């Protein structure tokens, strides 16, 4: 039987089509196999070290793939500090420590406050470094290159010893004298807002940031920031927020490190955005040049930094880094404490009345408080520390083991923490433990006024860590307390502070904010006394 030419062509075309489909199917199968292989490899990579702690006989919550132990680092259904608090509450009765995972990175969460106190104070030589120092490239970020908080080894001691004399009592007294004028500007600003907006609410955090930006600018740099001018923006505050709150690039890098810690062995991202770095360099250069050109000799912090620059022949960028240490540590965190303290006093009117009475009894005829009086008011001090307990700016702390350390569990078993491993301290969870603080969700300053339950008492037991503890306790603690007390006392002395209806009454962390922040914001009304 003879096949026609057209039939042959049709047959060949059919074979070609079948062959093409077969090749396409093979290609598709290969592609699917590659995808499956990649997924399996990714799954294996994400899960291969989940037995890190079980292999060392350390209990803890089972991590989720990709998210690790703290899913809300990414999901934001509740604050990550609440994740830590939940784990703390679940295990504290039967464990002194548990194994957790920040994404893929294993960390040891310490649950026993006395062990925490030992780590931070008594056995500090085993945990000298803050873990965050691993993330920073000092060559890329000269503005924080000298910050004791991120420095490791002997360098943090050297830089801290240089900065500590800038915060002596005599220099704080000079700063407070300057700050009293800023308190007057703060009061005027609130009065002006009241007259312009007919008792409308003020954003408590914004108000506090204006105060801290102005006080730091004047007390540290010796220049006015015009933070209470309605026509001007708040460039210092905005630029601090760029790297402290809205630093997306560094947040993404931190997540990448959590998924693949080995990244740090060959790459570290820049922390400061370039425009932010330029702003602060220009600001500090301006303050420095003004001080030199006008030959101003004011016994303040900048004057001290100029003295050590000349004494040790430091480059200007080192001095700028020291100045930046004060600006970073004292702007947003202190403003957060001021705003939250006003919020809690607004809710607890009896506490506010008691504080007002204490302030007025100590004030001079012109209504002001001297530096000595400010620091001798027990109820004011208790209010600030109670606020720090409920909403600590540092919701947790991480330390790097610098020398092998043995730790015992409740069942008598021991764990040897290896050099380089990270420990996690759940500050927020401890501060809200009803075993140490009766009714922990309530604002009760009186708990710090009892002889047996003072701030020192709680600190010595590792149960209060508002400023951390030990040799690496917050360097600017006394300056921050002075700022908080100065602002709060000035406002309470002049105004009856009330919570606006926009403000949510329960003390709950805002899941959208990385730092401690009252959910829904702090909205306040100020009624002139």
Order of alpha helices (4+ residues) and beta strands (2+ residues): alpha-alpha-beta-beta-alpha-beta-alpha-alpha-beta-alpha-alpha-alpha-alpha-alpha-alpha-alpha-alpha-alpha-alpha-beta-beta-beta-beta-alpha-alpha-alpha-beta-beta
